[in-house]
Amino acid sequence: MTFRAPKGTDDILPPASRTWRRLLLMWEDWAARYGYDLVLLPFFETTEVFARGVGESTEVVQKQMYTFEDKGGRSLTLRPEGTASVVRAFLETGADGILKAAYSGAMFRYERPQAGRRRQFYQVGVEYLGSRAAAADAEVIELGYRYLTDAGVPGLSVLVNSIGDRVCRPAYLEVLKEYLKERRAVLCDDSLTRLESNPMRVLDCKVCAPRLSDAPSPVDHLCMECATHYDEVRAALRDMDVPYEEAPRLVRGLDYYERTAFEYVATDLETAQNAVGGGGRYDGLAELLGGKPVPGVGFALGLDRMVLTLFEVEELEPLDVYIVVAGDRRGDGAKLASNLRYEGIRTDLDVEGRSVKAQFRAADRRGAATALVVGDEWDDGRVVVKDLATGRQEVILKEEVAAWTRRT
Ligand code: AMP
């Protein structure tokens, strides 16, 4: 019997994994440039954290969670997203003030798998906790935009909206409910059940949304404070030259989301899966998790979908040096490899006793810049170096190898 990876999961192997590595390294760099520090959080949490923190009425909680009981009888859930855990962790520290957190890693949702919709998928994200300022929203949106652009995601759009707050949203929801009731006939079953309990989520429904393009928008019902906040977010984005489109029906259908909602869309991807990331302000979340009020804004980007847009030519990670060992010089070759690796030079060599010709072929295949031939010259403290791009070859002292390699 042979095994296959579980449905909806992927093995990301070389050379494809190079693209992932590049995106993750780039992510660390961009998050750090904006002052976000790495957080490493559990891959599973008490189920209640997500039930409350993602929302009981969401599809994620109702249908997609990997929930299990551990041997101690606790109900635990593999994380379907990152935000609830970051807020939970922040509350647990008891700290006040600001936390700018960056994370990356696998998330788990029981989905119907297809391209760009996986059961295990990877997200990178940030959470800016402790500030209500519009400048925090704008900073977060800008960071996602700069990173996605630098990563090379083509056809990128930034969609923004404001969905109001506890003051102005109730009146909007009444207007929305009236509108939806008149359109019962075109709503799917899920939306019909949400019409009363959570009408804004109906605008989020992939099936119904296209039929509701003239629905009332929350932006037309914002209170003064929310309208000012939204104006400030947009003004800051313009100041920072972040192109955005207003998307008046973009919503986050959960009570703890307030004001800013945004999405990054890669127009080149198939419509159903074209959101490469999304985020928003969630000032009510900390209280829902039983803590003191902590305002927050953040986003998560999907690496799987980013990779789908890139079409990179994938080759193995290139080496600096491939050591070609002649005859019975394997021990000498291994010693040289050890020294070079210690010096920080990417080095590999054959361990199977293959012919010199086969070793040169391997050097080419691995994209090595230089081949070092360990032969009889070794006894005089020398090796042959060959620049594999130009074919230039010379004999140098062993001690000069690291410097020579760096020079080419
Ligand atoms: P969400 O947490 O649902 O707002 O998702 C944020 C981003 O994560 C989305 O825009 C996608 O890029 C990615 N994402 C969410 N769910 C999946 C999934 N099942 N498979 C792959 N990527 C996903």
Residues whose N, C-alpha, C, O or C-beta is under 5 A from the ligand:
A	BS01	AMP	E81 R109 E111 G116 R117 R118 F121 A275 V276 G277 G278 A300 L301 G302 D304 R305
